[in-house]
Amino acid sequence: MMLAKLVKARQRARKYTEALYDGICTVKGYSEIRAPTGEDIKEPVEIYTDIPCRLSHDSSPAASDATTADTISQGITIFMAPEYVVELGSVFVVTQNGVTREYKNSGPAKVYTTHQEISLELMEDYV
């Protein structure tokens, strides 16, 4: 009886968490291929497409001056269903609120019963 209540509570919690997802993402991993030159190179390949998700930003700082270029440090976390297995270093293409951006260097997933959280970095092209 107690276990059944716990299972139902977790199902409700997951439903409410997923109701907050207002984005869609594509996850790309890397596959090693042989280039025409004979060397082995890593090529991005789509692993998952059209996954409901939500991005969260810890802050929105201004760029800081550096000797070579302006730099931005921002904490970006993506929330998605826990059943997707995402390898370290994966690339995410996320569309949220009508804006599509590409993120890199996915960190280790923090997997919970209701969702998972993965830290990301914005691709340099967008900085």
Beta strands, then each sheet from edge to edge (+ up, - down):
strand 1: 23-34
strand 2: 40-57
strand 3: 76-80
strand 4: 91-96
strand 5: 99-104
strand 6: 110-111
strand 7: 116-122
sheet 1: 6+ 7- 3+ 2- 1+ 4- 5+
end
